[in-house]
Amino acid sequence: MKQYIVDAFTDKPFSGNPAAVCVMDSWPSERFMMQLAMENSLSETAFIVKKNEGYRLRWFTPGTEVELCGHATLASAFVILNFYEKDQDTVRFHTLSGLLTVTRKDQFYEMDFPTYDLKEIPVTAAMEQAFGVRPVKAVLGLDLVCIFDAEEQVRKMLPDQDLLLLLPGRIQNATARGTETDCVSRSFCPKLSIAEDPVCGSAHCQIAAYWAGQLGKKEIRAYQASRRGGSLQCILREDHRILIRGEAALVAISEIVARVE
């Protein structure tokens, strides 16, 4: 089984968000996929099998399978379009979140993703204790998104992982208006066995949608202010979809020799 390590939402290795991408002829057991995701210890390991005119794609964190992942989809498209379908510029993935299409445009990969309805919820003392700073607003979609007054509050945040587990949503996102971009954010995912996701594409299905409404813009330039850091270009469409663009860089190609159980 071939495995590729690709850094997503960056043009340089060892930045952005790393994902492992496994391209297979047939499906191994879920136990094996879970074991490999734990062995890789990255925020996501993607597994791909050819299906009709596209590919079946599944994502595993070190703790569970997830229904949507942005950076591992970008990394998967990078692998397919550069190593398996070199004469193509578009790849179709069948996933738990439906059909996801990724198109190569120059050095960028543009993902067509769903957006989610955001419902404002009360800011609580638990949120303040978990993040170490009190949000000015909180909205809940697929994940919890907390909005803060200042970019520096987000950049310097040291959240309590145990308290984050008590908050709603699989991922707790902290975001504020940016000084050089439209917004900055960070994503904390203890419920998925990930302390912090370096650059979370799926989170921006909500973060970019929120800031597009606040700023009256359809195009949002976003930066995820993790230690590795990464940039995203987000374009909101009228059909409750979002286009998320990013670059990718290859780090490694390996052969998995462990026995598939």
C-alpha positions as CSV (number, residue, x, y, z in Angstrom):
1,M,0.0,0.0,0.0
2,K,1.4,3.4,-1.0
3,Q,1.3,6.2,1.5
4,Y,2.0,9.8,0.8
5,I,2.6,12.6,3.4
6,V,1.4,15.9,2.0
7,D,1.4,19.3,3.7
8,A,-1.9,21.1,2.8
9,F,-2.6,24.9,2.7
10,T,1.0,25.7,2.2
11,D,3.5,25.8,-0.7
12,K,6.4,24.7,1.6
13,P,7.1,21.4,3.3
14,F,6.9,21.3,7.1
15,S,4.2,24.0,7.3
16,G,0.5,24.0,6.8
17,N,-1.4,20.8,7.9
18,P,0.1,17.4,7.2
19,A,-2.1,14.5,6.1
20,A,-1.3,10.9,5.2
21,V,-2.9,9.7,2.0
22,C,-3.2,5.9,1.3
23,V,-4.2,4.8,-2.2
24,M,-5.5,1.2,-2.3
25,D,-7.0,-1.3,-4.7
26,S,-9.5,-2.5,-2.1
27,W,-10.6,-1.7,1.4
28,P,-8.8,-3.1,4.4
29,S,-10.6,-3.6,7.7
30,E,-11.7,-0.5,9.7
31,R,-9.5,-1.8,12.5
32,F,-6.5,-1.6,10.3
33,M,-7.3,1.9,9.1
34,M,-7.8,3.0,12.7
35,Q,-4.5,1.4,13.7
36,L,-2.6,3.1,10.9
37,A,-4.2,6.5,11.7
38,M,-3.0,6.0,15.3
39,E,0.4,5.0,14.1
40,N,0.7,8.1,11.9
41,S,-0.5,10.3,14.7
42,L,-1.4,13.1,12.3
43,S,-4.7,14.9,12.5
44,E,-6.0,12.9,9.6
45,T,-5.1,9.8,7.5
46,A,-7.1,9.6,4.2
47,F,-7.9,6.2,2.6
48,I,-8.8,6.1,-1.1
49,V,-10.2,3.4,-3.4
50,K,-11.1,3.9,-7.1
51,K,-14.9,4.0,-7.7
52,N,-16.4,4.3,-11.1
53,E,-15.6,7.8,-12.4
54,G,-14.1,8.9,-9.1
55,Y,-12.8,7.7,-5.8
56,R,-14.2,6.7,-2.5
57,L,-12.5,8.7,0.2
58,R,-12.6,8.2,4.0
59,W,-10.8,10.1,6.8
60,F,-9.6,8.9,10.2
61,T,-8.1,10.9,13.1
62,P,-6.1,9.0,15.7
63,G,-9.4,8.6,17.6
64,T,-12.2,8.1,15.1
65,E,-13.5,8.3,11.5
66,V,-14.9,11.8,10.6
67,E,-17.6,12.9,8.2
68,L,-15.6,15.8,6.6
69,C,-12.0,16.9,6.4
70,G,-10.7,19.7,4.3
71,H,-6.9,19.5,4.4
72,A,-6.8,15.7,3.9
73,T,-9.2,16.1,0.9
74,L,-6.8,18.7,-0.6
75,A,-3.9,16.4,0.1
76,S,-5.8,13.5,-1.6
77,A,-6.5,15.6,-4.7
78,F,-2.8,16.5,-4.8
79,V,-1.8,12.8,-4.8
80,I,-4.4,11.7,-7.4
81,L,-3.8,14.5,-9.8
82,N,0.0,14.3,-9.6
83,F,0.5,10.6,-9.4
84,Y,-2.6,8.7,-10.7
85,E,-4.5,11.0,-13.0
86,K,-1.8,13.3,-14.4
87,D,-3.8,14.2,-17.5
88,Q,-6.8,15.4,-15.4
89,D,-7.4,18.6,-13.5
90,T,-10.5,17.5,-11.6
91,V,-11.1,14.6,-9.2
92,R,-14.4,13.5,-7.7
93,F,-14.5,12.0,-4.2
94,H,-17.5,10.0,-2.8
95,T,-17.6,10.6,1.0
96,L,-19.7,10.6,4.1
97,S,-20.5,14.3,3.2
98,G,-21.6,13.4,-0.3
99,L,-19.8,14.2,-3.5
100,L,-16.8,16.5,-3.2
101,T,-15.1,17.8,-6.3
102,V,-11.6,19.2,-6.3
103,T,-10.2,21.2,-9.3
104,R,-6.5,22.1,-9.9
105,K,-6.1,25.7,-11.0
106,D,-2.4,26.6,-11.5
107,Q,-0.7,25.9,-8.2
108,F,-4.0,25.9,-6.2
109,Y,-6.5,23.1,-5.5
110,E,-10.1,24.3,-5.3
111,M,-12.5,22.2,-3.2
112,D,-16.3,22.4,-3.5
113,F,-17.6,21.8,0.0
114,P,-21.0,22.2,1.8
115,T,-21.7,25.0,4.3
116,Y,-23.6,24.7,7.5
117,D,-26.4,26.7,9.2
118,L,-25.0,28.6,12.1
119,K,-27.1,29.2,15.2
120,E,-26.1,31.8,17.8
121,I,-26.0,30.3,21.3
122,P,-25.3,32.0,24.6
123,V,-21.7,32.6,25.6
124,T,-21.1,30.7,28.8
125,A,-18.7,30.7,31.7
126,A,-17.5,27.2,30.5
127,M,-16.4,28.7,27.2
128,E,-14.5,31.4,29.0
129,Q,-12.8,28.9,31.3
130,A,-12.0,26.5,28.4
131,F,-10.4,29.2,26.1
132,G,-9.0,31.3,28.8
133,V,-10.6,34.4,27.3
134,R,-14.3,35.3,27.1
135,P,-15.8,35.2,23.6
136,V,-18.0,38.1,22.5
137,K,-20.2,35.7,20.6
138,A,-20.7,32.0,19.9
139,V,-22.4,30.1,17.1
140,L,-22.9,26.4,16.6
141,G,-23.0,24.5,13.3
142,L,-21.1,21.3,12.7
143,D,-18.6,22.7,15.2
144,L,-18.6,25.4,17.9
145,V,-17.3,28.7,16.7
146,C,-16.3,31.3,19.3
147,I,-15.7,34.9,18.2
148,F,-13.2,37.1,20.0
149,D,-12.4,40.8,20.2
150,A,-8.9,40.7,19.0
151,E,-6.5,38.7,16.8
152,E,-3.9,38.6,19.5
153,Q,-6.4,36.8,21.9
154,V,-6.7,34.0,19.3
155,R,-2.9,33.9,18.5
156,K,-1.9,33.7,22.2
157,M,-4.6,31.4,23.4
158,L,-3.7,28.4,25.6
159,P,-7.0,26.5,26.0
160,D,-7.7,23.9,28.6
161,Q,-8.1,20.6,26.7
162,D,-10.1,18.9,29.4
163,L,-12.6,21.8,29.6
164,L,-12.9,21.9,25.8
165,L,-14.3,18.4,26.0
166,L,-17.3,19.7,27.8
167,L,-18.2,22.2,25.1
168,P,-20.6,21.4,22.2
169,G,-19.3,20.6,18.8
170,R,-16.6,18.1,17.7
171,I,-14.2,21.0,17.0
172,Q,-13.9,24.3,19.0
173,N,-12.9,27.1,16.8
174,A,-11.6,30.5,18.0
175,T,-11.7,33.3,15.5
176,A,-11.3,37.1,15.2
177,R,-11.1,39.7,12.6
178,G,-7.6,39.8,11.1
179,T,-5.3,42.7,10.4
180,E,-3.8,41.4,7.2
181,T,-6.5,38.9,6.3
182,D,-10.2,38.9,6.8
183,C,-10.0,36.6,9.8
184,V,-7.6,34.5,11.9
185,S,-8.5,31.3,13.6
186,R,-7.4,28.3,15.6
187,S,-9.1,24.9,15.9
188,F,-9.0,22.6,18.9
189,C,-10.3,19.1,18.6
190,P,-9.9,17.0,21.8
191,K,-13.0,15.0,21.0
192,L,-11.2,13.7,17.9
193,S,-8.0,13.0,19.9
194,I,-6.3,16.1,18.3
195,A,-5.1,18.8,20.6
196,E,-5.0,21.4,17.8
197,D,-5.6,21.0,14.1
198,P,-2.9,23.1,12.4
199,V,-5.1,24.3,9.4
200,C,-8.7,23.0,9.3
201,G,-10.5,23.2,6.0
202,S,-13.8,21.9,7.2
203,A,-13.9,24.5,10.0
204,H,-13.8,27.2,7.4
205,C,-17.1,26.0,6.0
206,Q,-18.4,27.7,9.1
207,I,-15.7,30.4,9.9
208,A,-15.7,31.8,6.4
209,A,-19.5,31.7,6.2
210,Y,-19.7,33.6,9.4
211,W,-17.2,36.3,8.4
212,A,-18.7,36.6,4.9
213,G,-22.0,37.6,6.6
214,Q,-20.4,40.0,9.0
215,L,-18.2,41.7,6.4
216,G,-20.7,41.6,3.5
217,K,-18.2,39.8,1.3
218,K,-18.3,36.7,-0.8
219,E,-14.5,36.1,-0.8
220,I,-12.7,35.6,2.5
221,R,-9.0,35.5,3.0
222,A,-8.3,33.4,6.1
223,Y,-5.2,32.5,8.1
224,Q,-5.0,29.7,10.7
225,A,-2.7,30.9,13.4
226,S,-1.4,27.6,14.7
227,R,2.3,27.0,15.2
228,R,2.6,25.7,11.6
229,G,0.2,28.2,10.1
230,G,-1.6,28.1,6.8
231,S,-3.6,30.2,4.4
232,L,-7.0,29.6,2.8
233,Q,-9.0,31.4,0.1
234,C,-12.8,30.9,0.6
235,I,-15.5,31.8,-1.9
236,L,-19.1,31.6,-0.7
237,R,-21.7,30.6,-3.3
238,E,-25.5,31.1,-3.4
239,D,-26.3,27.4,-3.3
240,H,-25.0,26.8,0.3
241,R,-21.7,25.6,-1.0
242,I,-18.2,27.1,-0.5
243,L,-15.0,26.9,-2.6
244,I,-11.9,26.6,-0.5
245,R,-8.6,27.0,-2.3
246,G,-5.1,26.1,-1.0
247,E,-1.7,24.8,-2.1
248,A,0.0,21.6,-1.1
249,A,3.6,20.3,-0.8
250,L,4.8,16.7,-0.9
251,V,6.9,15.6,2.0
252,A,7.3,11.8,1.7
253,I,6.3,8.6,-0.2
254,S,6.4,5.3,1.6
255,E,5.2,1.7,1.4
256,I,3.1,0.3,4.2
257,V,4.3,-3.2,4.8
258,A,2.3,-4.1,7.9
259,R,-0.1,-6.9,7.5
260,V,-3.7,-5.9,6.7
261,E,-6.0,-7.8,9.1
